Amino acid sequence: MTYLTDHAQHRRACFRVIEGTCGEEAFRSARRARAARPVHADVGPSELAAEMAVIYALSLLREVPLAELENPHFNLRIDAQTSFSLHEMLCELRSLPWLDRHSIPYLAPRAEGSSTLTAGTEEIERRASRWNDDGQLTLRMLLRGMTHGDTRGPLLSQLLPGLASSQPGTDGSGLDAAFEAMPSQSASVLTWQNWLDANREQAKALSGQAPETLCDLAALGHLASPGRAAFALALSMAAKDMAPVSALSGRGWAGAELMALIAEAVSLSTQAARAQAAQADRLRRPAVLAARISLMTGREDPAGNASEGVARQVLEELRRFAPRLLMWVHSRNGADGSGAISVADEQDTDPRMSPAMRMRENLMLPMTLRDDLPLHPSDAQAQGTVAGACVTILKAVYAGPFSGPSGHSRAGTGGPTNNMMPRRPGLSADLDKLASNVVLGRLVTGGYFHFENLNALRKGERIAIALLSELVETREAQGDLGFFSFDGKCVRISARPQSNGALRAEVLVDGCPVSDLSVPGNHRPTLRAV
């Protein structure tokens, strides 16, 4: 018996995609909200101890010339009795379990082909950001690791001196003087073009002196309005008449439309940074944690005080694994005029109490003895998120990836694959390095932790992806947009037609479609009907 098959009916799709009933504006608003929502990092005492140790170390190195920061033999003298080499400081940091890859069994080298991990992917990525290719913390990686592109070449971006002219006076005056007449986001292209032409000559003259110390680097971006610094950089690039990627060529993306997009990115990033800072479960600032640690030195652990539990564990881990680092911080504070903290005003001291018990170690963060670096909780609050968003947009506009033939074959096809490379590799890497330099200044002043800088840059990156997706959906981009992420992955944004005739942006990370970029380090693959 012969069975006849209706092949036309057999090839018919078994599932039908329902595009949804919400409007395009509602969908895009929801996508923006997902990209900007606060990030919650699960940080334990061991990681906090390592974070505080790095901040302590950088506070001691603020006035060391940048050219000497990778010299292990450089000797730093605090006072007549206290000095140490950078190699000795590195050994103190390597002693901490969080910064030592081989101290935790599940992060030690495994047999080839084994991929089982008992820690979360996000936690592993935070730890690995401190290591070089051999899995070690080095003097070089102490100042790097914020992005994939900052680990090679010099520490400072070549674009960094161009931000010097965007600084206000030491009293904070003239913070946004050059951009106070900036058009609104909804202004016409002609309005933006006129404003761009008026500021183009100033952009050509952007040239400043490169920072010579970590303190100079922090001062360069500490008081600057994050939006003003981003506009200064965009103006500088537009003034060089750099051609944008082919998808944006011929549409004014060397000027007015680029500035309007960056203005929107700055606004969204600033709102996201403020929402993150307003979270009730936000960690205490490093300076506050250092103050609590200082108050704990010289006294016994108070029974039943759960609020000091984490700070006590941080102190004990630092005392156990990096005691000399704490001694150097105490000596630094003493040399600056703030010695040990007396406990006589807080409790009746026993005459038989030892001097070490009467006087606590001063483990406060060493103060910067400069007028241009005042510390305030809101200082540099939005720098990381704004830098991440604006740098990502500039990479997509000027250094987007292109496809090149590769000698490898895709499994099961036998055909050539596309080897993705940046259109301007040097520019893409330098923009990544610029973003790292901006957030490194926040770390040097002790205002933010390393993992907060990592999260801020990547949140800005997600905000930029949401804005770039809108360009694809509204056909302002005549083709795919793409860039290499801060993690070194190729991100491509393509337009996918919907059944209702509209376009919906599809984001691919290393060729894999993803649907939710708001989960750090764990992009969820998207599902398609077949």
ABEGO torsion letter per residue (X at the ends): XBBBBBAAAAABBABBBBAEABBAAAAAAAAAAAAABBBBBBBBAAAAAAAAAAAAAAAAAAABBAAAAABAABBBBABAABBBBAAAAAAAAAABAAABAAABAAABBBBBGBABBABBAAAAAAAAAABBAAGBBBAAAAABGABAAAABEBABBAAAAAAAAABBBAAGBGAAAAAAABBBAABBAAAAAAAAAAAAAAAAABBBBBBABAAAAAAAAAABBAAAAAAAAAAAAAAAGBBBBAAABGAGAABAAAAAAAAAAAAAAAAAAAAAAABAABBBBAAAAAAAAAAABGBBBBBGBAAAAAAAAAAAAAAAABAAAAAAAAAAAAAAGBBBBBAAAABBBBAABBAAAABBBBABBBBBBBAABBBBAABGAAAAAAAAAAAAAAAAAAABBBBBBBABBBBGAGBBBBBBBBABAAAAAAAAAAAAAAAAAAAAAGABBAAAAAAAAAAAAAAAAAAAAAAAAAGABBEBBBBBBAAGBBBBBBBBBBAAGBBBBBBBBGGBBBABAABBGBBBBBBBBX
